Amino acid sequence: MAIVKSIRICLGLLVASAIWICPGVSAFGGSYDTQTETAKGPDGQSLPANLVDVGIEEHLGEQVPLDTPFRDETGKDVTLGDYFKPGKPVLFNFAYYQCPMLCNLVLSGMLEGMKKIDWSPGKEYQVVTLSIDSREGPDLAAAKKATHIEALGRPDAAAGWHFLTGKEEDIRKVAKAIGFKYQYIKSTNEFAHAAAVYTISPTGMISRYLYGVEFKRKDLRLALLDASEGKTLSFGDKIELFCYRYDANAKSYVLFARNFMKGSGYVVVAVLGLFMFGLWRKEFKRRDVARRPVAAGTGT
């Protein structure tokens, strides 16, 4: 059924392949440009020059530092690498647990996207949320985890969604590797940062950046499939990956018509080959039958 469903999706979306999604927008409401976006304070005024460097610089294919130490929501000392298991991609995001708005929007959007996919945290993939506020500790992490596991509605997911806290230098180390640029605003006791989640391969390689505060089921699922490095994927999953590719301009997965047409071409050639082979066999048998009476007549 999964194979049939995947093929149906590809066929259905081929009709709409000429309609391209408009460029994505940031959580700030406009077209997102990490080079020109300027952070704004609560009063609408531009932030000081040292706070302008806020955004995301993509480091696709680069390694995250798995040996970086943190504490989980129970207060246990862990490393980032503890959550990277063979065959299981990682859905990763930055937040801070006392954030008044944006972090909660990202977490809620991620949670809603997770609800819509058939994979579950701890089984097919891991989820890691890291606080960017070094002043926060396991108590806040535990409270945030409890709220979101309950909202997810999958109690077993508690074993696969991890809320971490740590020292400033360790947080910055991971943020730098991923390209997540944030700044602390002392006057408001808040952090200026962009909105995104990331998928990382089981070996710690950065696979995909998904921007905004809402994450479509298709994008989240395909990003996790991409990050899985092709291991333990079903045939239906591989077909779905074959049909789509990530479009950096659209900030989303779109139907890859070239791959689909290539695959369709292979199918047409194969069917035509079988048809021609059938005709050839039929003609060969007809000629063989036609020769047999002649052979019998020459022998009398």
Backbone as CSV, one residue per row, in Angstrom:
resi,resn,N_x,N_y,N_z,CA_x,CA_y,CA_z,C_x,C_y,C_z
1,MET,0.820,-1.215,0.000,0.000,0.000,0.000,0.854,1.267,0.000
2,ALA,1.986,1.205,0.724,2.873,2.377,0.781,3.432,2.686,-0.595
3,ILE,3.742,1.608,-1.367,4.292,1.805,-2.706,3.245,2.439,-3.604
4,VAL,2.014,1.903,-3.545,0.926,2.435,-4.363,0.666,3.889,-4.025
5,LYS,0.684,4.192,-2.720,0.437,5.571,-2.280,1.506,6.507,-2.802
6,SER,2.787,6.084,-2.735,3.885,6.927,-3.192,3.791,7.174,-4.685
7,ILE,3.466,6.110,-5.453,3.343,6.259,-6.898,2.187,7.188,-7.239
8,ARG,1.055,7.049,-6.490,-0.111,7.907,-6.724,0.248,9.368,-6.479
9,ILE,1.041,9.618,-5.423,1.454,10.993,-5.113,2.263,11.575,-6.261
10,CYS,3.227,10.783,-6.774,4.085,11.248,-7.866,3.265,11.555,-9.110
11,LEU,2.326,10.652,-9.450,1.508,10.837,-10.637,0.608,12.058,-10.501
12,GLY,0.023,12.212,-9.311,-0.873,13.336,-9.103,-0.162,14.672,-9.177
13,LEU,1.014,14.737,-8.578,1.730,16.003,-8.544,2.409,16.329,-9.865
14,LEU,2.583,15.338,-10.737,3.181,15.603,-12.043,2.324,16.594,-12.814
15,VAL,0.998,16.507,-12.629,0.070,17.412,-13.309,0.337,18.853,-12.908
16,ALA,0.751,19.022,-11.635,0.969,20.380,-11.124,2.427,20.787,-11.158
17,SER,3.252,20.043,-11.896,4.701,20.298,-11.865,5.079,21.644,-12.460
18,ALA,4.180,22.252,-13.246,4.481,23.554,-13.840,4.195,24.691,-12.885
19,ILE,3.550,24.386,-11.756,3.204,25.425,-10.776,4.225,25.396,-9.661
20,TRP,5.046,26.391,-9.563,6.129,26.408,-8.572,5.749,27.248,-7.374
21,ILE,6.182,26.787,-6.248,5.902,27.479,-4.990,6.688,28.779,-4.939
22,CYS,6.071,29.838,-4.427,6.751,31.123,-4.312,7.867,31.025,-3.286
23,PRO,8.893,31.886,-3.395,9.983,31.866,-2.424,9.477,31.958,-1.003
24,GLY,10.161,31.249,-0.094,9.729,31.195,1.297,9.887,32.514,2.015
25,VAL,9.204,32.627,3.112,9.307,33.830,3.924,9.784,33.444,5.307
26,SER,10.368,34.376,5.967,10.901,34.106,7.295,9.818,34.258,8.345
27,ALA,10.169,33.918,9.559,9.224,34.061,10.665,8.972,35.527,10.984
28,PHE,9.778,36.410,10.390,9.592,37.828,10.657,8.588,38.445,9.694
29,GLY,8.060,37.656,8.765,6.977,38.121,7.928,7.380,38.621,6.557
30,GLY,8.655,38.689,6.218,9.073,39.152,4.904,9.988,38.151,4.245
31,SER,10.417,38.463,3.028,11.360,37.579,2.367,12.637,37.523,3.191
32,TYR,13.111,36.313,3.440,14.233,36.160,4.362,15.567,36.200,3.635
33,ASP,16.434,37.074,4.051,17.768,37.203,3.483,18.730,37.339,4.644
34,THR,19.543,36.300,4.861,20.439,36.300,6.017,21.515,37.366,5.901
35,GLN,21.703,37.885,4.689,22.750,38.883,4.520,22.246,40.291,4.853
36,THR,20.917,40.525,4.682,20.428,41.882,4.842,19.432,42.048,5.981
37,GLU,18.966,40.947,6.568,17.976,41.048,7.636,18.544,41.787,8.837
38,THR,17.848,42.785,9.329,18.300,43.508,10.511,17.322,43.240,11.643
39,ALA,17.857,42.941,12.803,17.014,42.656,13.963,16.387,43.942,14.474
40,LYS,15.183,43.813,15.035,14.462,44.961,15.576,14.142,44.736,17.044
41,GLY,14.218,45.797,17.815,13.869,45.712,19.216,12.367,45.862,19.396
42,PRO,11.883,45.745,20.628,10.446,45.850,20.902,9.852,47.183,20.476
43,ASP,10.677,48.247,20.457,10.169,49.568,20.078,10.241,49.816,18.574
44,GLY,10.675,48.806,17.797,10.747,48.949,16.351,12.011,49.602,15.847
45,GLN,12.889,50.005,16.763,14.135,50.645,16.371,15.190,49.589,16.064
46,SER,16.147,49.946,15.191,17.229,49.026,14.854,18.075,48.745,16.077
47,LEU,18.534,47.501,16.154,19.400,47.130,17.267,20.804,47.696,17.064
48,PRO,21.612,47.772,18.095,22.997,48.214,17.969,23.754,47.362,16.956
49,ALA,24.828,47.913,16.405,25.566,47.252,15.327,26.032,45.853,15.703
50,ASN,26.419,45.645,16.973,26.927,44.336,17.364,25.835,43.276,17.471
51,LEU,24.574,43.673,17.259,23.466,42.721,17.319,22.854,42.445,15.949
52,VAL,23.397,43.060,14.921,22.839,42.896,13.588,23.151,41.510,13.022
53,ASP,24.247,40.902,13.448,24.680,39.614,12.906,23.820,38.476,13.454
54,VAL,22.582,38.451,13.017,21.630,37.423,13.439,21.042,36.792,12.186
55,GLY,21.044,35.484,12.117,20.499,34.801,10.942,21.015,33.376,10.858
56,ILE,20.985,32.833,9.662,21.425,31.456,9.441,22.315,31.387,8.212
57,GLU,23.449,30.791,8.365,24.384,30.556,7.265,24.485,29.047,7.063
58,GLU,23.976,28.569,5.955,23.892,27.125,5.755,25.269,26.465,5.610
59,HIS,25.429,25.354,6.324,26.651,24.559,6.272,26.305,23.127,5.881
60,LEU,25.602,22.989,4.788,25.169,21.674,4.347,26.351,20.735,4.153
61,GLY,26.207,19.512,4.644,27.243,18.509,4.472,28.369,18.579,5.476
62,GLU,28.326,19.577,6.362,29.391,19.702,7.358,29.025,18.940,8.635
63,GLN,30.038,18.678,9.434,29.890,17.851,10.628,29.570,18.697,11.860
64,VAL,28.633,18.227,12.665,28.391,18.876,13.950,29.295,18.219,15.002
65,PRO,29.726,18.971,16.009,30.656,18.426,17.019,29.942,17.501,18.008
66,LEU,29.971,16.218,17.747,29.227,15.251,18.544,29.781,15.055,19.950
67,ASP,31.027,15.478,20.174,31.628,15.290,21.490,31.307,16.434,22.460
68,THR,30.488,17.395,22.026,30.182,18.558,22.857,29.334,18.147,24.065
69,PRO,29.736,18.534,25.291,29.005,18.127,26.500,27.821,19.029,26.819
70,PHE,26.736,18.404,27.299,25.546,19.134,27.740,24.937,18.401,28.926
71,ARG,23.803,18.889,29.391,23.003,18.179,30.394,21.612,17.980,29.835
72,ASP,21.033,16.811,30.070,19.677,16.575,29.584,18.664,17.083,30.602
73,GLU,17.387,16.838,30.344,16.324,17.382,31.196,16.289,16.759,32.590
74,THR,17.019,15.653,32.792,17.081,15.043,34.130,18.300,15.515,34.909
75,GLY,19.152,16.308,34.269,20.378,16.769,34.914,21.573,15.874,34.623
76,LYS,21.385,14.831,33.837,22.461,13.898,33.506,23.439,14.519,32.517
77,ASP,24.738,14.287,32.734,25.763,14.749,31.804,25.742,13.870,30.556
78,VAL,25.642,14.513,29.400,25.578,13.788,28.139,26.463,14.498,27.117
79,THR,26.632,13.883,25.966,27.252,14.551,24.821,26.227,14.559,23.692
80,LEU,26.409,15.457,22.764,25.484,15.533,21.643,25.446,14.205,20.888
81,GLY,26.589,13.533,20.821,26.676,12.276,20.102,25.861,11.141,20.704
82,ASP,25.431,11.293,21.957,24.615,10.247,22.584,23.284,10.051,21.871
83,TYR,22.870,11.047,21.083,21.562,10.979,20.433,21.655,10.642,18.946
84,PHE,22.832,10.283,18.505,23.019,9.917,17.106,23.223,8.412,17.031
85,LYS,22.186,7.731,16.541,22.173,6.279,16.484,22.219,5.809,15.028
86,PRO,22.836,4.660,14.762,22.889,4.135,13.391,21.499,4.009,12.780
87,GLY,21.332,4.552,11.589,20.067,4.435,10.877,18.991,5.413,11.305
88,LYS,19.270,6.277,12.307,18.245,7.200,12.807,18.694,8.654,12.623
89,PRO,18.045,9.392,11.718,18.369,10.814,11.565,17.932,11.601,12.793
90,VAL,18.428,12.819,12.905,18.105,13.669,14.052,17.433,14.948,13.567
91,LEU,16.296,15.267,14.167,15.625,16.541,13.946,16.082,17.466,15.072
92,PHE,16.723,18.568,14.714,17.398,19.419,15.696,16.843,20.840,15.619
93,ASN,16.742,21.502,16.782,16.391,22.923,16.772,16.976,23.625,17.985
94,PHE,17.201,24.925,17.820,17.632,25.785,18.917,16.410,26.506,19.481
95,ALA,16.445,26.770,20.787,15.367,27.506,21.441,15.922,28.036,22.753
96,TYR,15.112,28.746,23.487,15.392,28.929,24.916,14.056,28.839,25.612
97,TYR,14.061,28.186,26.753,12.832,27.694,27.347,11.952,28.771,27.966
98,GLN,12.506,29.977,28.162,11.704,31.093,28.666,11.429,32.117,27.569
99,CYS,11.577,31.709,26.352,11.324,32.594,25.210,9.854,33.011,25.206
100,PRO,9.562,34.303,25.037,8.173,34.761,25.101,7.347,34.461,23.865
101,MET,7.998,34.187,22.707,7.174,33.991,21.516,7.787,33.064,20.478
102,LEU,8.851,33.495,19.782,9.308,32.821,18.570,9.689,31.361,18.790
103,CYS,10.415,31.078,19.866,10.816,29.690,20.134,9.597,28.787,20.287
104,ASN,8.581,29.306,20.965,7.364,28.522,21.153,6.646,28.275,19.833
105,LEU,6.689,29.259,18.948,6.076,29.091,17.629,6.804,28.016,16.829
106,VAL,8.139,28.034,16.883,8.927,27.035,16.155,8.663,25.640,16.720
107,LEU,8.697,25.534,18.050,8.455,24.234,18.684,7.052,23.716,18.376
108,SER,6.072,24.613,18.407,4.701,24.199,18.107,4.564,23.766,16.653
109,GLY,5.202,24.513,15.754,5.149,24.153,14.348,5.830,22.825,14.082
110,MET,6.955,22.603,14.740,7.669,21.335,14.596,6.813,20.189,15.143
111,LEU,6.195,20.416,16.284,5.356,19.404,16.920,4.174,19.027,16.015
112,GLU,3.529,20.026,15.431,2.397,19.749,14.545,2.830,18.960,13.323
113,GLY,4.024,19.280,12.804,4.547,18.525,11.675,4.859,17.090,12.053
114,MET,5.386,16.884,13.254,5.702,15.542,13.735,4.450,14.695,13.909
115,LYS,3.349,15.333,14.293,2.090,14.613,14.464,1.609,14.002,13.153
116,LYS,1.931,14.660,12.044,1.385,14.270,10.747,2.196,13.199,10.028
117,ILE,3.389,12.877,10.526,4.169,11.833,9.884,4.045,10.539,10.679
118,ASP,4.207,9.415,9.984,4.011,8.131,10.647,5.222,7.695,11.470
119,TRP,6.342,8.361,11.292,7.518,8.063,12.117,7.332,8.643,13.519
120,SER,7.951,8.001,14.515,7.856,8.477,15.893,9.247,8.701,16.484
121,PRO,9.411,9.760,17.277,10.693,10.007,17.942,11.098,8.820,18.805
122,GLY,12.348,8.433,18.714,12.857,7.309,19.483,12.823,6.009,18.715
123,LYS,11.949,5.926,17.714,11.853,4.701,16.907,12.583,4.877,15.583
124,GLU,12.064,5.780,14.745,12.704,5.986,13.442,13.678,7.160,13.425
125,TYR,13.547,8.074,14.376,14.448,9.229,14.407,14.527,9.784,15.822
126,GLN,15.506,10.670,16.047,15.685,11.333,17.332,15.384,12.827,17.168
127,VAL,14.964,13.456,18.246,14.726,14.903,18.249,15.561,15.521,19.370
128,VAL,16.269,16.591,19.050,17.094,17.276,20.048,16.779,18.764,20.015
129,THR,16.398,19.303,21.156,16.173,20.738,21.324,17.229,21.268,22.279
130,LEU,17.981,22.267,21.837,19.077,22.813,22.641,18.798,24.259,23.010
131,SER,18.847,24.567,24.306,18.657,25.942,24.768,19.887,26.780,24.447
132,ILE,19.650,27.993,23.943,20.753,28.901,23.654,21.041,29.815,24.852
133,ASP,20.290,29.646,25.925,20.496,30.449,27.134,21.226,29.598,28.167
134,SER,22.496,29.909,28.393,23.325,29.104,29.304,22.877,29.227,30.758
135,ARG,21.992,30.173,31.066,21.498,30.340,32.429,20.383,29.347,32.746
136,GLU,19.816,28.747,31.727,18.728,27.796,31.934,19.281,26.427,32.312
137,GLY,18.516,25.710,33.138,18.964,24.413,33.627,17.955,23.305,33.362
138,PRO,18.241,22.119,33.866,17.387,20.941,33.635,15.936,21.103,34.077
139,ASP,15.685,21.932,35.105,14.306,22.085,35.573,13.424,22.701,34.493
140,LEU,13.930,23.743,33.846,13.172,24.369,32.763,13.067,23.432,31.563
141,ALA,14.143,22.693,31.292,14.135,21.746,30.177,13.098,20.649,30.407
142,ALA,13.027,20.154,31.632,12.084,19.082,31.965,10.638,19.565,31.822
143,ALA,10.371,20.789,32.266,9.020,21.331,32.167,8.611,21.515,30.707
144,LYS,9.541,22.014,29.905,9.259,22.219,28.483,9.030,20.879,27.785
145,LYS,9.815,19.877,28.149,9.652,18.551,27.547,8.295,17.955,27.909
146,ALA,7.929,18.025,29.158,6.658,17.442,29.601,5.486,18.056,28.844
147,THR,5.525,19.369,28.663,4.449,20.061,27.950,4.337,19.580,26.511
148,HIS,5.476,19.417,25.839,5.448,19.090,24.419,5.208,17.599,24.159
149,ILE,5.652,16.752,25.048,5.354,15.321,24.888,3.854,15.091,25.067
150,GLU,3.266,15.790,26.023,1.825,15.679,26.232,1.064,16.190,25.013
151,ALA,1.526,17.314,24.451,0.862,17.890,23.280,1.032,16.998,22.052
152,LEU,2.148,16.309,21.964,2.384,15.408,20.839,1.436,14.215,20.878
153,GLY,1.069,13.800,22.080,0.127,12.696,22.219,0.735,11.326,22.007
154,ARG,2.050,11.224,22.128,2.737,9.943,21.981,3.690,9.777,23.174
155,PRO,3.222,9.196,24.257,4.048,9.069,25.467,5.400,8.398,25.222
156,ASP,5.434,7.442,24.304,6.689,6.747,24.013,7.741,7.672,23.422
157,ALA,7.306,8.823,22.882,8.238,9.764,22.264,9.156,10.411,23.284
158,ALA,8.843,10.285,24.566,9.703,10.866,25.613,11.114,10.289,25.559
159,ALA,11.224,9.048,25.076,12.546,8.416,24.973,13.325,8.920,23.774
160,GLY,12.648,9.671,22.873,13.318,10.100,21.653,13.389,11.589,21.439
161,TRP,12.800,12.389,22.366,12.872,13.849,22.249,13.609,14.372,23.466
162,HIS,14.740,15.022,23.242,15.651,15.396,24.320,15.804,16.918,24.383
163,PHE,15.685,17.473,25.584,15.804,18.907,25.811,17.082,19.162,26.602
164,LEU,18.035,19.858,25.989,19.367,20.008,26.561,19.657,21.438,27.009
165,THR,20.540,21.547,27.972,21.093,22.832,28.409,22.601,22.671,28.521
166,GLY,23.316,23.801,28.540,24.768,23.683,28.616,25.464,25.011,28.835
167,LYS,26.776,24.969,28.762,27.596,26.158,28.936,27.601,26.986,27.654
168,GLU,27.846,28.277,27.827,27.820,29.203,26.703,28.764,28.779,25.581
169,GLU,29.999,28.416,25.932,30.973,28.068,24.883,30.565,26.806,24.127
170,ASP,29.914,25.885,24.799,29.484,24.644,24.132,28.278,24.888,23.233
171,ILE,27.369,25.729,23.695,26.208,26.088,22.867,26.682,26.800,21.604
172,ARG,27.601,27.763,21.783,28.126,28.519,20.652,28.875,27.611,19.675
173,LYS,29.520,26.595,20.180,30.270,25.669,19.335,29.339,24.942,18.360
174,VAL,28.227,24.460,18.872,27.253,23.765,18.022,26.565,24.752,17.082
175,ALA,26.207,25.932,17.607,25.550,26.951,16.792,26.445,27.382,15.626
176,LYS,27.726,27.527,15.881,28.662,27.921,14.823,28.768,26.836,13.761
177,ALA,28.796,25.580,14.184,28.895,24.470,13.229,27.680,24.424,12.315
178,ILE,26.497,24.721,12.859,25.258,24.676,12.070,25.044,25.975,11.301
179,GLY,25.658,27.064,11.766,25.489,28.359,11.104,24.352,29.175,11.673
180,PHE,23.984,28.874,12.919,22.891,29.578,13.597,23.479,30.758,14.367
181,LYS,23.175,31.982,13.919,23.725,33.189,14.528,22.654,33.869,15.373
182,TYR,22.950,34.032,16.643,21.991,34.655,17.557,22.728,35.614,18.474
183,GLN,21.988,36.540,19.055,22.589,37.509,19.956,21.675,37.756,21.154
184,TYR,22.289,37.995,22.298,21.540,38.319,23.514,21.291,39.822,23.575
185,ILE,20.040,40.204,23.838,19.668,41.616,23.959,19.536,41.933,25.441
186,LYS,20.528,42.553,25.996,20.571,42.790,27.439,19.430,43.668,27.924
187,SER,19.048,44.662,27.115,18.024,45.614,27.551,16.660,44.962,27.759
188,THR,16.392,43.866,27.039,15.092,43.199,27.159,15.207,41.797,27.747
189,ASN,16.453,41.364,27.999,16.705,40.017,28.524,16.121,38.942,27.592
190,GLU,16.285,39.168,26.289,15.814,38.231,25.286,16.927,37.941,24.284
191,PHE,16.658,36.979,23.411,17.619,36.620,22.373,17.027,36.917,21.002
192,ALA,17.854,37.519,20.142,17.462,37.729,18.748,17.970,36.537,17.952
193,HIS,17.076,35.897,17.219,17.473,34.706,16.457,16.477,34.451,15.349
194,ALA,16.850,33.628,14.393,15.978,33.269,13.281,15.185,32.014,13.626
195,ALA,14.244,31.666,12.746,13.373,30.510,12.979,13.665,29.418,11.957
196,ALA,14.069,28.250,12.451,14.368,27.124,11.558,14.536,25.858,12.372
197,VAL,14.435,24.726,11.691,14.807,23.430,12.271,15.756,22.767,11.275
198,TYR,16.468,21.755,11.743,17.521,21.155,10.936,17.436,19.633,11.018
199,THR,17.739,18.972,9.917,17.855,17.517,9.960,19.325,17.159,9.782
200,ILE,19.767,16.211,10.589,21.172,15.821,10.626,21.260,14.303,10.488
201,SER,22.240,13.833,9.757,22.369,12.404,9.496,22.798,11.658,10.762
202,PRO,22.655,10.328,10.777,23.064,9.541,11.950,24.552,9.683,12.289
203,THR,25.355,10.108,11.323,26.790,10.289,11.575,27.145,11.731,11.919
204,GLY,26.114,12.612,11.984,26.360,13.992,12.391,26.574,14.976,11.261
205,MET,26.237,14.609,10.020,26.376,15.519,8.887,25.083,16.320,8.703
206,ILE,25.213,17.622,8.532,24.048,18.494,8.357,23.418,18.222,6.999
207,SER,22.141,17.872,7.006,21.471,17.448,5.778,20.532,18.504,5.209
208,ARG,19.708,19.141,6.050,18.701,20.053,5.518,18.342,21.137,6.518
209,TYR,18.015,22.337,5.994,17.521,23.460,6.779,16.070,23.718,6.375
210,LEU,15.170,23.729,7.337,13.768,24.047,7.072,13.425,25.319,7.845
211,TYR,12.998,26.352,7.122,12.803,27.664,7.724,11.351,27.955,8.081
212,GLY,11.179,28.847,9.063,9.858,29.323,9.420,9.341,28.749,10.719
213,VAL,8.050,28.862,10.924,7.415,28.371,12.152,6.350,27.322,11.853
214,GLU,6.185,26.985,10.587,5.277,25.915,10.189,6.032,24.976,9.261
215,PHE,5.859,23.679,9.468,6.616,22.696,8.706,5.648,21.663,8.134
216,LYS,5.540,21.685,6.809,4.612,20.781,6.137,5.022,19.328,6.368
217,ARG,4.022,18.474,6.392,4.281,17.043,6.553,5.260,16.546,5.497
218,LYS,5.031,16.948,4.246,5.889,16.507,3.148,7.330,16.919,3.374
219,ASP,7.544,18.204,3.739,8.906,18.701,3.919,9.612,18.004,5.077
220,LEU,8.898,17.850,6.183,9.512,17.233,7.361,9.843,15.770,7.090
221,ARG,8.923,15.068,6.468,9.145,13.653,6.167,10.307,13.461,5.193
222,LEU,10.316,14.239,4.116,11.366,14.088,3.112,12.727,14.528,3.645
223,ALA,12.736,15.549,4.512,13.998,15.984,5.113,14.580,14.883,5.994
224,LEU,13.728,14.186,6.728,14.188,13.071,7.555,14.648,11.905,6.684
225,LEU,13.925,11.658,5.591,14.345,10.603,4.666,15.708,10.931,4.059
226,ASP,15.879,12.187,3.661,17.171,12.629,3.121,18.293,12.404,4.130
227,ALA,18.026,12.770,5.374,19.052,12.689,6.415,19.357,11.261,6.836
228,SER,18.480,10.336,6.519,18.689,8.941,6.938,19.787,8.248,6.161
229,GLU,20.318,8.924,5.128,21.409,8.404,4.295,20.992,7.162,3.521
230,GLY,19.687,7.023,3.284,19.194,5.928,2.457,19.156,4.576,3.117
231,LYS,19.570,4.489,4.362,19.605,3.198,5.046,18.242,2.884,5.663
232,THR,17.886,1.620,5.639,16.652,1.092,6.227,15.386,1.725,5.632
233,LEU,15.498,2.324,4.436,14.327,2.908,3.809,13.546,1.841,3.045
234,SER,12.228,1.961,3.062,11.396,1.052,2.290,11.462,1.439,0.817
235,PHE,10.984,0.556,-0.039,10.969,0.843,-1.470,10.087,2.052,-1.751
236,GLY,8.956,2.151,-1.031,8.070,3.298,-1.199,8.751,4.610,-0.822
237,ASP,9.551,4.590,0.262,10.290,5.785,0.676,11.270,6.210,-0.412
238,LYS,11.944,5.237,-1.014,12.938,5.537,-2.052,12.265,6.117,-3.291
239,ILE,11.063,5.630,-3.616,10.326,6.184,-4.743,9.969,7.641,-4.463
240,GLU,9.519,7.910,-3.226,9.137,9.279,-2.864,10.326,10.223,-2.941
241,LEU,11.486,9.774,-2.466,12.689,10.595,-2.558,13.091,10.829,-4.006
242,PHE,12.876,9.814,-4.866,13.215,9.929,-6.278,12.363,10.999,-6.954
243,CYS,11.117,11.149,-6.501,10.173,12.063,-7.141,10.362,13.520,-6.714
244,TYR,10.982,13.750,-5.578,11.116,15.106,-5.055,12.581,15.508,-4.884
245,ARG,12.775,16.809,-4.885,14.075,17.358,-4.490,13.821,18.645,-3.712
246,TYR,14.793,19.056,-2.917,14.638,20.280,-2.136,15.006,21.469,-3.007
247,ASP,14.116,22.445,-3.083,14.336,23.660,-3.853,14.738,24.775,-2.895
248,ALA,15.982,25.234,-3.013,16.489,26.246,-2.087,15.736,27.564,-2.213
249,ASN,15.248,27.883,-3.396,14.511,29.133,-3.572,13.124,29.056,-2.945
250,ALA,12.474,27.926,-3.120,11.142,27.747,-2.553,11.187,27.392,-1.080
251,LYS,12.384,26.992,-0.584,12.539,26.551,0.798,11.600,25.383,1.097
252,SER,11.445,24.513,0.130,10.525,23.401,0.280,10.890,22.308,-0.703
253,TYR,10.323,21.123,-0.501,10.506,20.034,-1.452,9.475,20.181,-2.567
254,VAL,9.945,20.066,-3.800,9.062,20.176,-4.955,9.238,18.945,-5.837
255,LEU,8.225,18.690,-6.651,8.293,17.557,-7.554,9.437,17.749,-8.530
256,PHE,10.308,16.787,-8.598,11.456,16.855,-9.493,11.044,16.215,-10.809
257,ALA,10.501,17.029,-11.723,9.941,16.513,-12.977,10.986,15.768,-13.795
258,ARG,12.228,16.225,-13.760,13.265,15.568,-14.555,13.459,14.122,-14.117
259,ASN,13.530,13.927,-12.810,13.677,12.554,-12.303,12.450,11.724,-12.652
260,PHE,11.281,12.366,-12.493,10.051,11.619,-12.760,9.973,11.235,-14.230
261,MET,10.303,12.187,-15.121,10.245,11.901,-16.544,11.302,10.868,-16.923
262,LYS,12.472,10.941,-16.256,13.506,9.947,-16.528,13.004,8.569,-16.132
263,GLY,12.392,8.496,-14.933,11.861,7.220,-14.478,10.747,6.727,-15.386
264,SER,9.883,7.667,-15.822,8.808,7.290,-16.731,9.376,6.789,-18.046
265,GLY,10.468,7.436,-18.501,11.109,7.002,-19.744,11.623,5.585,-19.645
266,TYR,12.228,5.265,-18.501,12.718,3.899,-18.305,11.565,2.902,-18.362
267,VAL,10.445,3.284,-17.749,9.290,2.389,-17.748,8.773,2.181,-19.168
268,VAL,8.680,3.280,-19.943,8.199,3.184,-21.319,9.106,2.289,-22.150
269,VAL,10.431,2.499,-22.013,11.383,1.676,-22.762,11.244,0.211,-22.383
270,ALA,11.092,-0.056,-21.074,10.956,-1.441,-20.621,9.685,-2.083,-21.170
271,VAL,8.573,-1.339,-21.106,7.301,-1.868,-21.616,7.388,-2.104,-23.120
272,LEU,7.970,-1.138,-23.847,8.128,-1.284,-25.294,9.001,-2.481,-25.630
273,GLY,10.063,-2.658,-24.826,10.954,-3.799,-25.050,10.227,-5.120,-24.863
274,LEU,9.410,-5.198,-23.819,8.646,-6.420,-23.577,7.627,-6.667,-24.683
275,PHE,7.010,-5.585,-25.160,6.029,-5.709,-26.241,6.698,-6.223,-27.511
276,MET,7.862,-5.654,-27.848,8.583,-6.076,-29.044,9.065,-7.512,-28.904
277,PHE,9.511,-7.867,-27.697,9.962,-9.235,-27.469,8.807,-10.221,-27.658
278,GLY,7.601,-9.830,-27.180,6.433,-10.684,-27.357,6.084,-10.874,-28.820
279,LEU,6.151,-9.771,-29.588,5.882,-9.873,-31.024,6.905,-10.752,-31.721
280,TRP,8.163,-10.593,-31.327,9.233,-11.391,-31.947,9.029,-12.874,-31.671
281,ARG,8.679,-13.218,-30.424,8.441,-14.618,-30.090,7.257,-15.171,-30.856
282,LYS,6.188,-14.370,-30.991,5.008,-14.817,-31.726,5.338,-15.074,-33.184
283,GLU,6.128,-14.161,-33.785,6.519,-14.334,-35.186,7.427,-15.541,-35.357
284,PHE,8.341,-15.735,-34.411,9.256,-16.884,-34.485,8.472,-18.198,-34.441
285,LYS,7.479,-18.281,-33.553,6.665,-19.496,-33.457,5.853,-19.711,-34.732
286,ARG,5.315,-18.608,-35.312,4.530,-18.738,-36.541,5.368,-19.305,-37.669
287,ARG,6.587,-18.801,-37.779,7.460,-19.289,-38.851,7.871,-20.742,-38.608
288,ASP,8.091,-21.079,-37.345,8.481,-22.452,-37.013,7.370,-23.432,-37.368
289,VAL,6.127,-23.041,-37.065,4.981,-23.891,-37.390,4.819,-24.011,-38.902
290,ALA,5.059,-22.890,-39.607,4.911,-22.887,-41.068,5.929,-23.805,-41.738
291,ARG,7.100,-23.969,-41.143,8.144,-24.814,-41.745,7.909,-26.296,-41.505
292,ARG,7.210,-26.664,-40.477,7.070,-28.067,-40.117,6.364,-28.915,-41.187
293,PRO,5.261,-28.517,-41.813,4.631,-29.354,-42.852,5.543,-29.581,-44.047
294,VAL,6.309,-28.562,-44.409,7.253,-28.698,-45.522,8.295,-29.763,-45.212
295,ALA,8.803,-29.740,-44.009,9.810,-30.737,-43.617,9.213,-32.128,-43.655
296,ALA,7.960,-32.271,-43.224,7.326,-33.580,-43.224,7.105,-34.063,-44.656
297,GLY,6.761,-33.167,-45.604,6.499,-33.557,-46.976,7.743,-34.021,-47.703
298,THR,8.880,-33.495,-47.421,10.127,-33.875,-48.110,10.633,-35.214,-47.654
299,GLY,10.091,-35.707,-46.559,10.577,-36.989,-46.020,9.809,-38.171,-46.533
300,THR,8.712,-38.053,-47.346,7.900,-39.176,-47.823,8.372,-39.664,-49.176
